[in-house]
Amino acid sequence: MNQEEVKKIVKWFYYSQIRQRYISQLQSKLDKDVGIIWNESNPFDKLLNIIAAERPLEIHKDEFVGSGVQAQHFMV
């Protein structure tokens, strides 16, 4: 695994948390994502695209308004 792949994995992990990818339909999403990891040549590119299709990856300052320090944004 090279440095670029590690960066993609970290980026995917970060966005999967901040965008709460697994907050609902946990088992089906995990099954799908694990299948992608096992079967794709660039799995983390594809996984990031799935997250981006659900919610934009760009984080706006408005997302922090009204959030306490226990909000998901602050924990990641």
ZAPA-529926 format. One record per atom (N, C-alpha, C, CB): residue in three letters; x, y, z; atom name. Coordinates in nm, 4 decimals, decimal comma. Glycine has a CB too. Layout:
// residues N
{site 'Ala'; {X; Y; Z}; 'CA'} ...
This chain:
// residues 76
{site 'Met'; {0,0855; -0,1172; 0,0000}; 'N'} {site 'Met'; {0,0000; 0,0000; 0,0000}; 'CA'} {site 'Met'; {0,0903; 0,1238; 0,0000}; 'C'} {site 'Met'; {-0,0974; -0,0003; 0,1234}; 'CB'} {site 'Asn'; {0,0646; 0,2116; -0,0956}; 'N'} {site 'Asn'; {0,1468; 0,3321; -0,1025}; 'CA'} {site 'Asn'; {0,0819; 0,4477; -0,0257}; 'C'} {site 'Asn'; {0,1700; 0,3721; -0,2489}; 'CB'} {site 'Gln'; {0,1547; 0,5585; -0,0189}; 'N'} {site 'Gln'; {0,1094; 0,6747; 0,0591}; 'CA'} {site 'Gln'; {-0,0218; 0,7321; 0,0047}; 'C'} {site 'Gln'; {0,2176; 0,7837; 0,0592}; 'CB'} {site 'Glu'; {-0,0369; 0,7324; -0,1269}; 'N'} {site 'Glu'; {-0,1598; 0,7847; -0,1878}; 'CA'} {site 'Glu'; {-0,2822; 0,7018; -0,1474}; 'C'} {site 'Glu'; {-0,1464; 0,7869; -0,3410}; 'CB'} {site 'Glu'; {-0,2677; 0,5705; -0,1442}; 'N'} {site 'Glu'; {-0,3776; 0,4833; -0,1029}; 'CA'} {site 'Glu'; {-0,4135; 0,5056; 0,0429}; 'C'} {site 'Glu'; {-0,3412; 0,3368; -0,1258}; 'CB'} {site 'Val'; {-0,3126; 0,5232; 0,1260}; 'N'} {site 'Val'; {-0,3366; 0,5495; 0,2682}; 'CA'} {site 'Val'; {-0,4141; 0,6807; 0,2848}; 'C'} {site 'Val'; {-0,2022; 0,5554; 0,3464}; 'CB'} {site 'Lys'; {-0,3782; 0,7823; 0,2084}; 'N'} {site 'Lys'; {-0,4498; 0,9106; 0,2155}; 'CA'} {site 'Lys'; {-0,5962; 0,8942; 0,1763}; 'C'} {site 'Lys'; {-0,3828; 1,0148; 0,1245}; 'CB'} {site 'Lys'; {-0,6226; 0,8130; 0,0745}; 'N'} {site 'Lys'; {-0,7606; 0,7892; 0,0323}; 'CA'} {site 'Lys'; {-0,8397; 0,7161; 0,1403}; 'C'} {site 'Lys'; {-0,7633; 0,7088; -0,0978}; 'CB'} {site 'Ile'; {-0,7761; 0,6207; 0,2057}; 'N'} {site 'Ile'; {-0,8435; 0,5475; 0,3136}; 'CA'} {site 'Ile'; {-0,8781; 0,6421; 0,4287}; 'C'} {site 'Ile'; {-0,7545; 0,4312; 0,3645}; 'CB'} {site 'Val'; {-0,7839; 0,7258; 0,4657}; 'N'} {site 'Val'; {-0,8080; 0,8223; 0,5736}; 'CA'} {site 'Val'; {-0,9188; 0,9198; 0,5331}; 'C'} {site 'Val'; {-0,6777; 0,8997; 0,6083}; 'CB'} {site 'Lys'; {-0,9143; 0,9660; 0,4095}; 'N'} {site 'Lys'; {-1,0176; 1,0578; 0,3610}; 'CA'} {site 'Lys'; {-1,1542; 0,9906; 0,3627}; 'C'} {site 'Lys'; {-0,9844; 1,1067; 0,2189}; 'CB'} {site 'Trp'; {-1,1601; 0,8659; 0,3141}; 'N'} {site 'Trp'; {-1,2866; 0,7922; 0,3168}; 'CA'} {site 'Trp'; {-1,3351; 0,7774; 0,4615}; 'C'} {site 'Trp'; {-1,2702; 0,6523; 0,2501}; 'CB'} {site 'Phe'; {-1,2487; 0,7384; 0,5538}; 'N'} {site 'Phe'; {-1,2894; 0,7208; 0,6931}; 'CA'} {site 'Phe'; {-1,3446; 0,8519; 0,7501}; 'C'} {site 'Phe'; {-1,1703; 0,6711; 0,7782}; 'CB'} {site 'Tyr'; {-1,2728; 0,9586; 0,7270}; 'N'} {site 'Tyr'; {-1,3158; 1,0893; 0,7762}; 'CA'} {site 'Tyr'; {-1,4549; 1,1239; 0,7244}; 'C'} {site 'Tyr'; {-1,2157; 1,1976; 0,7350}; 'CB'} {site 'Tyr'; {-1,4742; 1,1159; 0,5932}; 'N'} {site 'Tyr'; {-1,6030; 1,1530; 0,5355}; 'CA'} {site 'Tyr'; {-1,7139; 1,0548; 0,5703}; 'C'} {site 'Tyr'; {-1,5907; 1,1638; 0,3862}; 'CB'} {site 'Ser'; {-1,6814; 0,9285; 0,5866}; 'N'} {site 'Ser'; {-1,7856; 0,8335; 0,6268}; 'CA'} {site 'Ser'; {-1,8374; 0,8677; 0,7666}; 'C'} {site 'Ser'; {-1,7315; 0,6882; 0,6236}; 'CB'} {site 'Gln'; {-1,7497; 0,9233; 0,8501}; 'N'} {site 'Gln'; {-1,7907; 0,9637; 0,9842}; 'CA'} {site 'Gln'; {-1,8620; 1,0980; 0,9832}; 'C'} {site 'Gln'; {-1,6702; 0,9700; 1,0761}; 'CB'} {site 'Ile'; {-1,8015; 1,1961; 0,9194}; 'N'} {site 'Ile'; {-1,8575; 1,3312; 0,9224}; 'CA'} {site 'Ile'; {-1,9910; 1,3384; 0,8485}; 'C'} {site 'Ile'; {-1,7589; 1,4305; 0,8614}; 'CB'} {site 'Arg'; {-2,0074; 1,2558; 0,7459}; 'N'} {site 'Arg'; {-2,1321; 1,2513; 0,6708}; 'CA'} {site 'Arg'; {-2,2247; 1,1401; 0,7185}; 'C'} {site 'Arg'; {-2,1031; 1,2338; 0,5240}; 'CB'} {site 'Gln'; {-2,1873; 1,0774; 0,8281}; 'N'} {site 'Gln'; {-2,2697; 0,9774; 0,8967}; 'CA'} {site 'Gln'; {-2,3212; 0,8698; 0,8007}; 'C'} {site 'Gln'; {-2,3875; 1,0454; 0,9658}; 'CB'} {site 'Arg'; {-2,2317; 0,8152; 0,7229}; 'N'} {site 'Arg'; {-2,2665; 0,7135; 0,6230}; 'CA'} {site 'Arg'; {-2,3366; 0,5934; 0,6856}; 'C'} {site 'Arg'; {-2,1412; 0,6671; 0,5495}; 'CB'} {site 'Tyr'; {-2,2955; 0,5540; 0,8041}; 'N'} {site 'Tyr'; {-2,3467; 0,4299; 0,8625}; 'CA'} {site 'Tyr'; {-2,4507; 0,4519; 0,9721}; 'C'} {site 'Tyr'; {-2,2328; 0,3502; 0,9180}; 'CB'} {site 'Ile'; {-2,5108; 0,5707; 0,9761}; 'N'} {site 'Ile'; {-2,6101; 0,6012; 1,0802}; 'CA'} {site 'Ile'; {-2,7403; 0,5240; 1,0575}; 'C'} {site 'Ile'; {-2,6390; 0,7524; 1,0840}; 'CB'} {site 'Ser'; {-2,7689; 0,4883; 0,9327}; 'N'} {site 'Ser'; {-2,8891; 0,4101; 0,9026}; 'CA'} {site 'Ser'; {-2,8523; 0,3002; 0,8037}; 'C'} {site 'Ser'; {-3,0030; 0,5007; 0,8453}; 'CB'} {site 'Gln'; {-2,9315; 0,1970; 0,8005}; 'N'} {site 'Gln'; {-2,9089; 0,0825; 0,7109}; 'CA'} {site 'Gln'; {-2,7666; 0,0298; 0,7226}; 'C'} {site 'Gln'; {-2,9377; 0,1219; 0,5656}; 'CB'} {site 'Leu'; {-2,7208; 0,0187; 0,8444}; 'N'} {site 'Leu'; {-2,5821; -0,0181; 0,8723}; 'CA'} {site 'Leu'; {-2,5399; -0,1450; 0,7999}; 'C'} {site 'Leu'; {-2,5623; -0,0357; 1,0209}; 'CB'} {site 'Gln'; {-2,6131; -0,2525; 0,8187}; 'N'} {site 'Gln'; {-2,5706; -0,3811; 0,7638}; 'CA'} {site 'Gln'; {-2,5642; -0,3797; 0,6117}; 'C'} {site 'Gln'; {-2,6642; -0,4905; 0,8097}; 'CB'} {site 'Ser'; {-2,6648; -0,3233; 0,5474}; 'N'} {site 'Ser'; {-2,6650; -0,3236; 0,4006}; 'CA'} {site 'Ser'; {-2,5541; -0,2345; 0,3448}; 'C'} {site 'Ser'; {-2,8016; -0,2770; 0,3472}; 'CB'} {site 'Lys'; {-2,5307; -0,1197; 0,4086}; 'N'} {site 'Lys'; {-2,4234; -0,0319; 0,3620}; 'CA'} {site 'Lys'; {-2,2864; -0,0954; 0,3850}; 'C'} {site 'Lys'; {-2,4310; 0,1038; 0,4330}; 'CB'} {site 'Leu'; {-2,2686; -0,1582; 0,4998}; 'N'} {site 'Leu'; {-2,1412; -0,2255; 0,5261}; 'CA'} {site 'Leu'; {-2,1174; -0,3391; 0,4276}; 'C'} {site 'Leu'; {-2,1378; -0,2792; 0,6695}; 'CB'} {site 'Asp'; {-2,2198; -0,4180; 0,4020}; 'N'} {site 'Asp'; {-2,2067; -0,5275; 0,3054}; 'CA'} {site 'Asp'; {-2,1675; -0,4744; 0,1681}; 'C'} {site 'Asp'; {-2,3379; -0,6069; 0,2958}; 'CB'} {site 'Lys'; {-2,2336; -0,3694; 0,1253}; 'N'} {site 'Lys'; {-2,2039; -0,3096; -0,0046}; 'CA'} {site 'Lys'; {-2,0604; -0,2564; -0,0079}; 'C'} {site 'Lys'; {-2,3038; -0,1964; -0,0359}; 'CB'} {site 'Asp'; {-2,0212; -0,1834; 0,0958}; 'N'} {site 'Asp'; {-1,8890; -0,1223; 0,0991}; 'CA'} {site 'Asp'; {-1,7776; -0,2261; 0,1084}; 'C'} {site 'Asp'; {-1,8795; -0,0264; 0,2157}; 'CB'} {site 'Val'; {-1,7974; -0,3291; 0,1867}; 'N'} {site 'Val'; {-1,6971; -0,4358; 0,1955}; 'CA'} {site 'Val'; {-1,6832; -0,5046; 0,0602}; 'C'} {site 'Val'; {-1,7355; -0,5390; 0,3053}; 'CB'} {site 'Gly'; {-1,7939; -0,5257; -0,0086}; 'N'} {site 'Gly'; {-1,7891; -0,5837; -0,1430}; 'CA'} {site 'Gly'; {-1,7084; -0,4974; -0,2387}; 'C'} {site 'Gly'; {-1,9299; -0,6027; -0,1973}; 'CB'} {site 'Ile'; {-1,7251; -0,3677; -0,2297}; 'N'} {site 'Ile'; {-1,6482; -0,2752; -0,3132}; 'CA'} {site 'Ile'; {-1,4998; -0,2860; -0,2804}; 'C'} {site 'Ile'; {-1,6970; -0,1298; -0,2935}; 'CB'} {site 'Ile'; {-1,4671; -0,2898; -0,1524}; 'N'} {site 'Ile'; {-1,3260; -0,2999; -0,1121}; 'CA'} {site 'Ile'; {-1,2632; -0,4274; -0,1668}; 'C'} {site 'Ile'; {-1,3130; -0,2965; 0,0416}; 'CB'} {site 'Trp'; {-1,3350; -0,5368; -0,1618}; 'N'} {site 'Trp'; {-1,2826; -0,6651; -0,2083}; 'CA'} {site 'Trp'; {-1,2741; -0,6748; -0,3601}; 'C'} {site 'Trp'; {-1,3682; -0,7769; -0,1560}; 'CB'} {site 'Asn'; {-1,3665; -0,6111; -0,4310}; 'N'} {site 'Asn'; {-1,3799; -0,6362; -0,5746}; 'CA'} {site 'Asn'; {-1,3302; -0,5258; -0,6674}; 'C'} {site 'Asn'; {-1,5205; -0,6612; -0,6047}; 'CB'} {site 'Glu'; {-1,3071; -0,4080; -0,6179}; 'N'} {site 'Glu'; {-1,2679; -0,2960; -0,7036}; 'CA'} {site 'Glu'; {-1,1167; -0,2722; -0,6987}; 'C'} {site 'Glu'; {-1,3424; -0,1687; -0,6617}; 'CB'} {site 'Ser'; {-1,0635; -0,2221; -0,8089}; 'N'} {site 'Ser'; {-0,9210; -0,1914; -0,8115}; 'CA'} {site 'Ser'; {-0,8894; -0,0609; -0,7388}; 'C'} {site 'Ser'; {-0,8720; -0,1837; -0,9551}; 'CB'} {site 'Asn'; {-0,9852; 0,0334; -0,7371}; 'N'} {site 'Asn'; {-0,9717; 0,1603; -0,6640}; 'CA'} {site 'Asn'; {-1,0924; 0,1784; -0,5723}; 'C'} {site 'Asn'; {-0,9589; 0,2813; -0,7627}; 'CB'} {site 'Pro'; {-1,1022; 0,0959; -0,4707}; 'N'} {site 'Pro'; {-1,2258; 0,0957; -0,3908}; 'CA'} {site 'Pro'; {-1,2542; 0,2254; -0,3177}; 'C'} {site 'Pro'; {-1,2201; -0,0140; -0,2915}; 'CB'} {site 'Phe'; {-1,1526; 0,2934; -0,2703}; 'N'} {site 'Phe'; {-1,1794; 0,4115; -0,1890}; 'CA'} {site 'Phe'; {-1,2199; 0,5315; -0,2740}; 'C'} {site 'Phe'; {-1,0573; 0,4463; -0,1060}; 'CB'} {site 'Asp'; {-1,1801; 0,5332; -0,4002}; 'N'} {site 'Asp'; {-1,2338; 0,6340; -0,4913}; 'CA'} {site 'Asp'; {-1,3839; 0,6123; -0,5086}; 'C'} {site 'Asp'; {-1,1615; 0,6288; -0,6287}; 'CB'} {site 'Lys'; {-1,4219; 0,4894; -0,5305}; 'N'} {site 'Lys'; {-1,5640; 0,4568; -0,5489}; 'CA'} {site 'Lys'; {-1,6432; 0,4846; -0,4218}; 'C'} {site 'Lys'; {-1,5807; 0,3096; -0,5898}; 'CB'} {site 'Leu'; {-1,5897; 0,4488; -0,3062}; 'N'} {site 'Leu'; {-1,6598; 0,4727; -0,1795}; 'CA'} {site 'Leu'; {-1,6778; 0,6222; -0,1534}; 'C'} {site 'Leu'; {-1,5833; 0,4081; -0,0630}; 'CB'} {site 'Leu'; {-1,5764; 0,7024; -0,1862}; 'N'} {site 'Leu'; {-1,5903; 0,8474; -0,1705}; 'CA'} {site 'Leu'; {-1,6962; 0,9024; -0,2651}; 'C'} {site 'Leu'; {-1,4560; 0,9174; -0,1956}; 'CB'} {site 'Asn'; {-1,7038; 0,8466; -0,3846}; 'N'} {site 'Asn'; {-1,8071; 0,8910; -0,4794}; 'CA'} {site 'Asn'; {-1,9468; 0,8579; -0,4289}; 'C'} {site 'Asn'; {-1,7850; 0,8266; -0,6166}; 'CB'} {site 'Ile'; {-1,9611; 0,7454; -0,3626}; 'N'} {site 'Ile'; {-2,0916; 0,7087; -0,3050}; 'CA'} {site 'Ile'; {-2,1320; 0,8086; -0,1971}; 'C'} {site 'Ile'; {-2,0873; 0,5652; -0,2461}; 'CB'} {site 'Ile'; {-2,0375; 0,8426; -0,1104}; 'N'} {site 'Ile'; {-2,0656; 0,9408; -0,0051}; 'CA'} {site 'Ile'; {-2,1003; 1,0756; -0,0678}; 'C'} {site 'Ile'; {-1,9443; 0,9553; 0,0908}; 'CB'} {site 'Ala'; {-2,0241; 1,1170; -0,1685}; 'N'} {site 'Ala'; {-2,0483; 1,2460; -0,2348}; 'CA'} {site 'Ala'; {-2,1839; 1,2486; -0,3040}; 'C'} {site 'Ala'; {-1,9377; 1,2753; -0,3366}; 'CB'} {site 'Ala'; {-2,2306; 1,1352; -0,3524}; 'N'} {site 'Ala'; {-2,3625; 1,1294; -0,4167}; 'CA'} {site 'Ala'; {-2,4743; 1,1469; -0,3141}; 'C'} {site 'Ala'; {-2,3800; 0,9959; -0,4914}; 'CB'} {site 'Glu'; {-2,4488; 1,1048; -0,1907}; 'N'} {site 'Glu'; {-2,5483; 1,1187; -0,0843}; 'CA'} {site 'Glu'; {-2,5490; 1,2594; -0,0263}; 'C'} {site 'Glu'; {-2,5220; 1,0172; 0,0263}; 'CB'} {site 'Arg'; {-2,4307; 1,3129; -0,0032}; 'N'} {site 'Arg'; {-2,4154; 1,4481; 0,0519}; 'CA'} {site 'Arg'; {-2,2846; 1,5049; 0,0019}; 'C'} {site 'Arg'; {-2,4197; 1,4476; 0,2081}; 'CB'} {site 'Pro'; {-2,2787; 1,6331; -0,0280}; 'N'} {site 'Pro'; {-2,1532; 1,6927; -0,0757}; 'CA'} {site 'Pro'; {-2,0398; 1,6720; 0,0255}; 'C'} {site 'Pro'; {-2,1726; 1,8434; -0,1029}; 'CB'} {site 'Leu'; {-1,9192; 1,6522; -0,0256}; 'N'} {site 'Leu'; {-1,8049; 1,6340; 0,0640}; 'CA'} {site 'Leu'; {-1,7606; 1,7662; 0,1260}; 'C'} {site 'Leu'; {-1,6883; 1,5703; -0,0115}; 'CB'} {site 'Glu'; {-1,7821; 1,8744; 0,0549}; 'N'} {site 'Glu'; {-1,7413; 2,0041; 0,1066}; 'CA'} {site 'Glu'; {-1,8201; 2,0369; 0,2335}; 'C'} {site 'Glu'; {-1,7615; 2,1139; 0,0001}; 'CB'} {site 'Ile'; {-1,7482; 2,0801; 0,3336}; 'N'} {site 'Ile'; {-1,8092; 2,1142; 0,4623}; 'CA'} {site 'Ile'; {-1,8204; 2,2663; 0,4715}; 'C'} {site 'Ile'; {-1,7255; 2,0566; 0,5823}; 'CB'} {site 'His'; {-1,9394; 2,3134; 0,5025}; 'N'} {site 'His'; {-1,9644; 2,4568; 0,5119}; 'CA'} {site 'His'; {-1,9729; 2,4994; 0,6578}; 'C'} {site 'His'; {-2,0937; 2,4942; 0,4375}; 'CB'} {site 'Lys'; {-1,9363; 2,6225; 0,6829}; 'N'} {site 'Lys'; {-1,9400; 2,6740; 0,8197}; 'CA'} {site 'Lys'; {-2,0801; 2,6705; 0,8787}; 'C'} {site 'Lys'; {-1,8869; 2,8155; 0,8233}; 'CB'} {site 'Asp'; {-2,1822; 2,6782; 0,7942}; 'N'} {site 'Asp'; {-2,3206; 2,6748; 0,8412}; 'CA'} {site 'Asp'; {-2,3544; 2,5425; 0,9100}; 'C'} {site 'Asp'; {-2,4159; 2,6982; 0,7245}; 'CB'} {site 'Glu'; {-2,2805; 2,4379; 0,8777}; 'N'} {site 'Glu'; {-2,3060; 2,3080; 0,9392}; 'CA'} {site 'Glu'; {-2,2705; 2,3059; 1,0874}; 'C'} {site 'Glu'; {-2,2281; 2,2006; 0,8669}; 'CB'} {site 'Phe'; {-2,1927; 2,4044; 1,1310}; 'N'} {site 'Phe'; {-2,1514; 2,4110; 1,2708}; 'CA'} {site 'Phe'; {-2,2427; 2,4985; 1,3557}; 'C'} {site 'Phe'; {-2,0107; 2,4623; 1,2796}; 'CB'} {site 'Val'; {-2,3254; 2,5797; 1,2917}; 'N'} {site 'Val'; {-2,4140; 2,6699; 1,3636}; 'CA'} {site 'Val'; {-2,5139; 2,5879; 1,4453}; 'C'} {site 'Val'; {-2,4877; 2,7651; 1,2654}; 'CB'} {site 'Gly'; {-2,5197; 2,6190; 1,5727}; 'N'} {site 'Gly'; {-2,6133; 2,5507; 1,6607}; 'CA'} {site 'Gly'; {-2,5664; 2,4149; 1,7086}; 'C'} {site 'Gly'; {-2,7423; 2,5351; 1,5920}; 'CB'} {site 'Ser'; {-2,4464; 2,3745; 1,6693}; 'N'} {site 'Ser'; {-2,3929; 2,2445; 1,7123}; 'CA'} {site 'Ser'; {-2,3083; 2,2616; 1,8370}; 'C'} {site 'Ser'; {-2,3095; 2,1790; 1,5999}; 'CB'} {site 'Gly'; {-2,3279; 2,1723; 1,9311}; 'N'} {site 'Gly'; {-2,2438; 2,1717; 2,0495}; 'CA'} {site 'Gly'; {-2,1147; 2,0965; 2,0215}; 'C'} {site 'Gly'; {-2,3179; 2,1091; 2,1683}; 'CB'} {site 'Val'; {-2,0236; 2,0976; 2,1146}; 'N'} {site 'Val'; {-1,8948; 2,0307; 2,0943}; 'CA'} {site 'Val'; {-1,9093; 1,8795; 2,0876}; 'C'} {site 'Val'; {-1,7985; 2,0677; 2,2056}; 'CB'} {site 'Gln'; {-2,0253; 1,8257; 2,1214}; 'N'} {site 'Gln'; {-2,0477; 1,6824; 2,1127}; 'CA'} {site 'Gln'; {-2,1009; 1,6403; 1,9756}; 'C'} {site 'Gln'; {-2,1440; 1,6389; 2,2210}; 'CB'} {site 'Ala'; {-2,1226; 1,7364; 1,8863}; 'N'} {site 'Ala'; {-2,1734; 1,7057; 1,7516}; 'CA'} {site 'Ala'; {-2,0689; 1,6284; 1,6736}; 'C'} {site 'Ala'; {-2,2121; 1,8351; 1,6758}; 'CB'} {site 'Gln'; {-2,1161; 1,5544; 1,5751}; 'N'} {site 'Gln'; {-2,0299; 1,4678; 1,4928}; 'CA'} {site 'Gln'; {-1,9129; 1,5451; 1,4314}; 'C'} {site 'Gln'; {-2,1122; 1,4021; 1,3813}; 'CB'} {site 'His'; {-1,9354; 1,6682; 1,3883}; 'N'} {site 'His'; {-1,8306; 1,7480; 1,3247}; 'CA'} {site 'His'; {-1,7111; 1,7679; 1,4163}; 'C'} {site 'His'; {-1,8857; 1,8827; 1,2826}; 'CB'} {site 'Phe'; {-1,7360; 1,7863; 1,5442}; 'N'} {site 'Phe'; {-1,6282; 1,8132; 1,6374}; 'CA'} {site 'Phe'; {-1,5571; 1,6870; 1,6824}; 'C'} {site 'Phe'; {-1,6811; 1,8864; 1,7564}; 'CB'} {site 'Met'; {-1,6236; 1,5739; 1,6740}; 'N'} {site 'Met'; {-1,5624; 1,4491; 1,7209}; 'CA'} {site 'Met'; {-1,4601; 1,3949; 1,6225}; 'C'} {site 'Met'; {-1,6695; 1,3444; 1,7456}; 'CB'} {site 'Val'; {-1,4746; 1,4262; 1,4959}; 'N'} {site 'Val'; {-1,3816; 1,3760; 1,3946}; 'CA'} {site 'Val'; {-1,2709; 1,4728; 1,3841}; 'C'} {site 'Val'; {-1,4488; 1,3549; 1,2580}; 'CB'} 
